[in-house]
């Protein structure tokens, strides 16, 4: 028996194969052990590493972004709020490959998918809303809604730290 998430993943892969005239879907799950990665097809993000960050240590949280995305709160599959964050505008001194990884976050729309691989399990989330909040509004991002949801956020507008662009996706 398969879950709805596994079925959704199969449908997504079949549609990608058909629409892109591929002979097979690129193998995006072969490298997992206890890895944590995110795939956001609309942003051309494939298996980007996610690292757990300390919510109370901004310096260490920013350091995780040199290797991909950061994560606060609950792990995927726990039925609770997941917060994932990344850069949209890198600092001039930052030479990492990920300093602009979420630069196009504003192009995500309701219905777009986010795929998470965590501890050799796949999870599928569908975007249902977007919002822009003040940088001081982090408490709103962290607040749980009683169901498994990803809040994906980055600084906004581009090249600024005044606000946060937040995309909300529910597990399907």
N, C-alpha and C positions, 0 to 999 in steps of 0.2 A: 504494500500500500504506500502511496506517496502523499506528501502534504500539499496544500495549495501553493505554498512557496516553491516547492520543487516543480510542480506542474507549471507555474508561471515562468520559472527559469527555462524549462523546456520550450514553452511557447516563444519566449523572447529569443532564444537561440535559433529556433526554426525560422522565425520572421527575419532575423539578421542574416541567416544563410540565404534565404530567398531574395531579400531586398538588395543584398550586396553581391549576389551571384557567387557565393563562396562554395567551395567543395566540402568544407567542414568548418565548424565553429572553432576559433582559436582556443586552445586548451588553457583555461584560466584557473584550473583547480589542481593541477598536478603538483604544485610546490608546497602544499600545506601540511603543516604538522600542527603546531599551536599558533600559527601565524594569524594575523588579523589584518584583512585587506578590504578595500572598498572599490567597487566598480560603479562608475556613473557614466553610462554610454553617451548621453547627450553632451557631456563635457570631455569626452575622449579620455576619461580616467579609467584605466584598466589595472586592477590589482594593486592599487596604491596602498602602501603600508600605513597602518594606523597604530599609534603608540599611546598607551595610557599615560595621562598627565596628572599632575598634582594640582587640583583646583586652587590650592592656597599658596602655590609657588609659581608666580608668573614667569620668572626667569627660566625655570625648568620646563614649564609648559611651552614657552616659545622655542626652547631647544628641541623639543620633540618635532617641531615643524620643519626642521632641517632634513628630516628623513621621510616626510610625507604629511600625514594628518595627525591631529591630536584627538584624544577621547577623554571625556569626563563622565562620571556617574556610573551607570549600570552596564554590564556586558550584554552583547546581543543575545537574544533568546531568553532573557530573564523576565520578560513581560513588563518591563518598566522603561522609563525615559532614558534614551541614549543621546549624548551630546557629542558631536564631532565638529572639529573646527580646523581651519587652515588659512593660509595667507591668500589674499587677493592682490596685495601690493607689497612687494618686498622692500626692505631697507636697502639703501645703496651699498652697504657693506656686506650684505647677505649674498653669498655666491651659490647658495643651494639651488638645486633644480626645481624646488617646490615653492619658491617665493611668490609665484603667481598662479598656483594650482587652482584656486577658486575664483579667478578673475572673471570668469563668465557665468558665475552662479546665478546672475539675474536672468539668464536665458532658460533656466529650468522652469517648467510649467506643471500645473496639476496633471497627474497621470503619468509623468515621467518616472522612471524607476531608479532605485539605488539598490545595488546588490552587495551584500556583506558576506564575507567568509570569515568565520571565527571558530577556532579549534576544530577544524575539518568539517564544519557544518555550514550550509548556505542559508541565508536569510534574504527575503525580498521585501522591499519597502516601496510604497507608491506615494509620490508627492501629492499632498492635498492642499497646501497653502504656503504662501510666502509673506514675509513682513519685514519692515525696516524699523529698528528700535534704536533708542539712544544707547550709547556705549555703557552708560550706567544702568541699563535695564537687564543686566545678566540674570538677575533673580527670576525674571520672567522666562528666560530660556531654560533655566534649571528646574522650574516647577513641573512636577509630574501631573499628567492628566489621567492616570489610572489605567493606561494601556501602553503597549510597546510602541514607541515612536522614536524616530530620529529627529533631532533638531540639528541641522547642518548650518554652520554660520561662519561668516568672515567679516572683516572690517569693511565699512562702506561709508561714503562712496569711494570709488577707486582712489588710491593714493591718499587716503585719509583714515583716521581712527575715531572719528566723531560718532559714527553709528555702526550698527551691525545689520547685515542682510541675513535673514534666517529663512531657511527652507524646512518645512515640516513634512515628514513622510511617515505613514503608518505601515506596520507590518501586515503583509497579506499572505 
